[in-house]
Amino acid sequence: MSFKQHIIKERFDLLITAADQNFKAEFTLDKSAQYLLGISVTSDRDDLLFYRGSNRIYLNEKELFPDGFESKLLMAGLNVAPDQRMITLGELPTGNGILDVNFKDTSDSISSFVPYRVTYYTYSVATLVNER
């Protein structure tokens, strides 16, 4: 019997439709995922995400990032190599695979609000078994 690991890349979108509000969502990871390796956050309006956004992210009720964790710390710029743009989390067992996100938009003096999309990318591992 041989084992092969497969990286599962998933995208989850959260629409931010009003200023100074909290937005909550639950996303279900792929059922074959066994471990969560990392996460990255981006937006169709990176400026708003950078200046206005904060997150609370849990995996199966286990805190990954606490309430008020600034989005700018989860973002990667174009100067970062594509294979280094995720925040590595080690190998967290995915369990039932529920990613619970609470995003907060907060007004600031630099950017005016317009609706925007926040995208969470997850990188998980599934182990495939080949019987010979």
Contact map, one row per residue, 1 for C-alpha under 8 A:
111000000000000000000000000000000000000000000000000000000000000000000000000000000000000000000000000000000000000000000000000000001111
111100000000000000000000000000000000000000000000000000000000000000000000000000000000000000000000000000000000000000000000000000001111
111110000000000000000000000000000000000000000000000000000000000000000000000000000000000000000000000000000000000000000000000000111100
011111000000000000000000000000000000000000000000000000000000000000000000000000000000000000000000000000000000000000000000000000111100
001111100000000000000000000000000000000000000000000000000000000000000000000000000000000000000000000000000000000000000000000011110000
000111110000000000000000000000000000000000000000000000000000000000000000000000000000000000000000000000000000000000000000000011110000
000011111000000000000000000000000000000000000000000000000000000000000000000000000000000000000000000000000000000000000000001111000000
000001111100000000000000000001001000000000000000000000000000000000000000000000000000000000000000000000000000000000000000011111000000
000000111110000000000000000000000000000000000000000000000000000000000000000000000000000000000000000000000000000000000000111100000000
000000011111000000000000000011000000000000000000000000000000000000000000000000000000000000000000000000000000000000000000111000000000
000000001111100000000000000000000000000000000000000000000000000000000000000000000000000000000000000000000000000000000011110000000000
000000000111110000000000001000000000000000000000000000000000000000000000000000000000000000000000000000000000000000000011100000000000
000000000011111000000000000000000000000000000000000000000000000000000000000000000000000000000000000000000000000000001111000000000000
000000000001111100000010100000000000000000000000000000000000000000000000000000000000000000000000000000000000000000001110000000000000
000000000000111110000000000000000000000000000000000000000000000000000000000000000000000000000000000000000000000000111100000000000000
000000000000011111100010000000000000000000000000000000000000000000000000000000000000000000000000000000001000000000111100000000000000
000000000000001111100000000000000000000000000000000000000000000000000000000000000000000000000000000000000000000001110000000000000000
000000000000000111111000000000000000000000000000000000000000000000000000000000000000000000000000000000000000000011100000000000000000
000000000000000111111000000000000000000000000000000000000000000000000000000000000000000000000000000000001110000011000000000000000000
000000000000000001111100000000000000000000000000000000000000000000000000000000000000000000000000000000011110000000000000000000000000
000000000000000001111110000000000000000000000000000000000000000000000000000000000000000000000000000000011100000000000000000000000000
000000000000000000011111000000000000000000000000000000000000000000000000000000000000000000000000000001111000000000000000000000000000
000000000000010100001111100000000000000000000000000000000000000000000000000000000000000000000000000001110000000000000000000000000000
000000000000000000000111110000000000000000000000000000000000000000000000000000000000000000000000000111100000000000000000000000000000
000000000000010000000011111000000000000000000000000000000000000000000000000000000000000000000000000111000000000000000000000000000000
000000000000000000000001111100000000000000000000000000000000000000000000000000000000000000000000011110000000000000000000000000000000
000000000001000000000000111110000000000000000000000000000000000000000000000000000000000000000000011100000000000000000000000000000000
000000000000000000000000011111000000000000000000000000000000000000000000000000000000000000000000111000000000000000000000000000000000
000000000100000000000000001111101000000000000000000000000000000000000000000000000000000000000100111000000000000000000000000000000000
000000010100000000000000000111111000000000000000000000000000000000000000000000000000000000000000100000000000000000000000000000000000
000000000000000000000000000011111000000000000000000000000000000000000000000000000000000000000001100000000000000000000000000000000000
000000000000000000000000000001111100000000000000000000000000000000000000000000000000000000000000000000000000000000000000000001000000
000000010000000000000000000011111111000000000000000000000000000000000000000000000000000000000100100000000000000000000000000111000000
000000000000000000000000000000011111000000000000000000000000000000000000000000000000000000001110000000000000000000000000000111100000
000000000000000000000000000000001111100000000000000000000000000000000000000000000000000000111100000000000000000000000000000111000000
000000000000000000000000000000001111110000000000000000000000000000000000000000000000000011111100000000000000000000000000011110000000
000000000000000000000000000000000011111000000000000000000000000000000000000000000000000111110000000000000000000000000000011110000000
000000000000000000000000000000000001111100000000000000000000000000000000000000000000011111000000000000000000000000000000011100000000
000000000000000000000000000000000000111110000000000000000000000000000000000000000000011110000000000000000000000000000001111000000000
000000000000000000000000000000000000011111000000000000000000000000000000011100000000111000000000000000000000000000000001110000000000
000000000000000000000000000000000000001111100000000000000000000000000010011000000000000000000000000000000000000000000111100000000000
000000000000000000000000000000000000000111110100100000000000000000000000001000000000000000000000000000000000000000000111000000000000
000000000000000000000000000000000000000011111100100000000000000000000000000000000000000000000000000000000000000000011110000000000000
000000000000000000000000000000000000000001111100000000000000000000000000000000000000000000000000000000000000000000011100000000000000
000000000000000000000000000000000000000000111111100000000000000000000000000000000000000000000000000000000000000000011000000000000000
000000000000000000000000000000000000000001111111110000000000000000000000000000000000000000000000000000000000000000000000000000000000
000000000000000000000000000000000000000000001111111000000000000000000000000000000000000000000000000000000000001000000000000000000000
000000000000000000000000000000000000000000001111111110000000000000000000000000000000000000000000000000000000001010010000000000000000
000000000000000000000000000000000000000001101111111110000000000000000011000000000000000000000000000000000000000000000100000000000000
000000000000000000000000000000000000000000000111111110000000000000000111001000000000000000000000000000000000000000000000000000000000
000000000000000000000000000000000000000000000011111110000000000000000001000000000000000000000000000000000001011000000000000000000000
000000000000000000000000000000000000000000000001111111000000000000000000000000000000000000000000000000011111001000000000000000000000
000000000000000000000000000000000000000000000001111111100000000000000111000000000000000000000000000000111100000000000000000000000000
000000000000000000000000000000000000000000000000000111110000000000111110000000000000000000000000000000111000000000000000000000000000
000000000000000000000000000000000000000000000000000011111000000011111110000000000000000000000000000011110000000000000000000000000000
000000000000000000000000000000000000000000000000000001111100001111111000000000000000000000000000000011100000000000000000000000000000
000000000000000000000000000000000000000000000000000000111110001111100000000000000000000000000000001111000000000000000000000000000000
000000000000000000000000000000000000000000000000000000011111111110000000000000000000000000000000001110000000000000000000000000000000
000000000000000000000000000000000000000000000000000000001111111100000000000000000000000000000100111100000000000000000000000000000000
000000000000000000000000000000000000000000000000000000000111110000000000000000000000000000000111111100000000000000000000000000000000
000000000000000000000000000000000000000000000000000000000111111000000000000000000000000000000000000100000000000000000000000000000000
000000000000000000000000000000000000000000000000000000000111111100000000000000000000000000000000000000000000000000000000000000000000
000000000000000000000000000000000000000000000000000000011110111111000000000000000000000000000000000000000000000000000000000000000000
000000000000000000000000000000000000000000000000000000011110011111000000000000000000000000000000000000000000000000000000000000000000
000000000000000000000000000000000000000000000000000000111100001111101000000000000000000000000000000000000000000000000000000000000000
000000000000000000000000000000000000000000000000000000111000001111111000000000000000000000000000000000000000000000000000000000000000
000000000000000000000000000000000000000000000000000001111000000011111000000000000000000000000000000001000000000000000000000000000000
000000000000000000000000000000000000000000000000000001110000000001111100000000000000000000000000000000010000000000000000000000000000
000000000000000000000000000000000000000000000000000001110000000011111110100000000000000000000000000000000000000000000000000000000000
000000000000000000000000000000000000000000000000010011100000000000011111110000000000000000000000000000000000000000000000000000000000
000000000000000000000000000000000000000010000000110011100000000000001111111000000000000000000000000000000000000000000000000000000000
000000000000000000000000000000000000000000000000111010000000000000000111111000000000000000000000000000000000000000000000000000000000
000000000000000000000000000000000000000000000000000000000000000000001111111000000000000000000000000000000000000000000000000000000000
000000000000000000000000000000000000000110000000000000000000000000000111111100000000011000000000000000000000000000000000000000000000
000000000000000000000000000000000000000111000000010000000000000000000011111110000000100000000000000000000000000000000000000000000000
000000000000000000000000000000000000000100000000000000000000000000000000011111110000110000000000000000000000000000000000000000000000
000000000000000000000000000000000000000000000000000000000000000000000000001111110000000000000000000000000000000000000000000000000000
000000000000000000000000000000000000000000000000000000000000000000000000000111111000000000000000000000000000000000000000000000000000
000000000000000000000000000000000000000000000000000000000000000000000000000111111000000000000000000000000000000000000000000000000000
000000000000000000000000000000000000000000000000000000000000000000000000000111111101100000000000000000000000000000000000000000000000
000000000000000000000000000000000000000000000000000000000000000000000000000001111111100000000000000000000000000000000000000000000000
000000000000000000000000000000000000000000000000000000000000000000000000000000011111100000000000000000000000000000000000000000000000
000000000000000000000000000000000000000000000000000000000000000000000000000000001111110000000000000000000000000000000000000000000000
000000000000000000000000000000000000000000000000000000000000000000000000000000011111110000000000000000000000000000000000000000000000
000000000000000000000000000000000000000100000000000000000000000000000000001100011111111000000000000000000000000000000000000000000000
000000000000000000000000000000000000011100000000000000000000000000000000010100000011111100000000000000000000000000000000000000000000
000000000000000000000000000000000000011100000000000000000000000000000000010000000000111110000000000000000000000000000000000000000000
000000000000000000000000000000000000111000000000000000000000000000000000000000000000011111000000000000000000000000000000000000000000
000000000000000000000000000000000001111000000000000000000000000000000000000000000000001111110000000000000000000000000000000000000000
000000000000000000000000000000000001110000000000000000000000000000000000000000000000000111110000000000000000000000000000000000000000
000000000000000000000000000000000011100000000000000000000000000000000000000000000000000011111000000000000000000000000000000000000000
000000000000000000000000000000000011100000000000000000000000000000000000000000000000000011111100000000000000000000000000000000000000
000000000000000000000000000000000111000000000000000000000000000000000000000000000000000000111110000000000000000000000000000000000000
000000000000000000000000000010001111000000000000000000000011000000000000000000000000000000011111110000000000000000000000000000000000
000000000000000000000000000000000100000000000000000000000001000000000000000000000000000000001111100000000000000000000000000000000000
000000000000000000000000000000100000000000000000000000000001000000000000000000000000000000000111110000000000000000000000000000000000
000000000000000000000000000111101000000000000000000000000011000000000000000000000000000000000111111000000000000000000000000000000000
000000000000000000000000011110000000000000000000000000000011000000000000000000000000000000000101111100000000000000000000000000000000
000000000000000000000000011110000000000000000000000000001111000000000000000000000000000000000000111110000000000000000000000000000000
000000000000000000000001111000000000000000000000000000001111100000000000000000000000000000000000011111000000000000000000000000000000
000000000000000000000001110000000000000000000000000000111100000000000000000000000000000000000000001111100000000000000000000000000000
000000000000000000000111100000000000000000000000000000111000000000100000000000000000000000000000000111110000000000000000000000000000
000000000000000000000111000000000000000000000000000011110000000000000000000000000000000000000000000011111000000000000000000000000000
000000000000000000011110000000000000000000000000000111100000000000010000000000000000000000000000000001111100000000000000000000000000
000000000000000100111100000000000000000000000000000111000000000000000000000000000000000000000000000000111110000000000000000000000000
000000000000000000111000000000000000000000000000000110000000000000000000000000000000000000000000000000011111000000000000000000000000
000000000000000000110000000000000000000000000000000100000000000000000000000000000000000000000000000000001111101110000000000000000000
000000000000000000000000000000000000000000000000001100000000000000000000000000000000000000000000000000000111111100000000000000000000
000000000000000000000000000000000000000000000000000000000000000000000000000000000000000000000000000000000011111100000000000000000000
000000000000000000000000000000000000000000000000001000000000000000000000000000000000000000000000000000000001111100000000000000000000
000000000000000000000000000000000000000000000011001100000000000000000000000000000000000000000000000000000011111110000000000000000000
000000000000000000000000000000000000000000000000000000000000000000000000000000000000000000000000000000000011111111000000000000000000
000000000000000001100000000000000000000000000001000000000000000000000000000000000000000000000000000000000010001111100000000000000000
000000000000000011100000000000000000000000000000000000000000000000000000000000000000000000000000000000000000000111110000000000000000
000000000000001111000000000000000000000000000000000000000000000000000000000000000000000000000000000000000000000011111000000000000000
000000000000001110000000000000000000000000111001000000000000000000000000000000000000000000000000000000000000000001111100000000000000
000000000000111100000000000000000000000000111000000000000000000000000000000000000000000000000000000000000000000000111110000000000000
000000000000111100000000000000000000000011110000100000000000000000000000000000000000000000000000000000000000000000011111000000000000
000000000011110000000000000000000000000011100000000000000000000000000000000000000000000000000000000000000000000000001111100000000000
000000000011100000000000000000000000001111000000000000000000000000000000000000000000000000000000000000000000000000000111110000000000
000000001111000000000000000000000000001110000000000000000000000000000000000000000000000000000000000000000000000000000011111000000000
000000011110000000000000000000000001111100000000000000000000000000000000000000000000000000000000000000000000000000000001111100000000
000000111100000000000000000000000001111000000000000000000000000000000000000000000000000000000000000000000000000000000000111110000000
000000111000000000000000000000001111110000000000000000000000000000000000000000000000000000000000000000000000000000000000011111000000
000011110000000000000000000000001111100000000000000000000000000000000000000000000000000000000000000000000000000000000000001111100000
000011110000000000000000000000011110000000000000000000000000000000000000000000000000000000000000000000000000000000000000000111110000
001111000000000000000000000000000100000000000000000000000000000000000000000000000000000000000000000000000000000000000000000011111000
001111000000000000000000000000000000000000000000000000000000000000000000000000000000000000000000000000000000000000000000000001111100
111100000000000000000000000000000000000000000000000000000000000000000000000000000000000000000000000000000000000000000000000000111110
111100000000000000000000000000000000000000000000000000000000000000000000000000000000000000000000000000000000000000000000000000011111
110000000000000000000000000000000000000000000000000000000000000000000000000000000000000000000000000000000000000000000000000000001111
110000000000000000000000000000000000000000000000000000000000000000000000000000000000000000000000000000000000000000000000000000000111
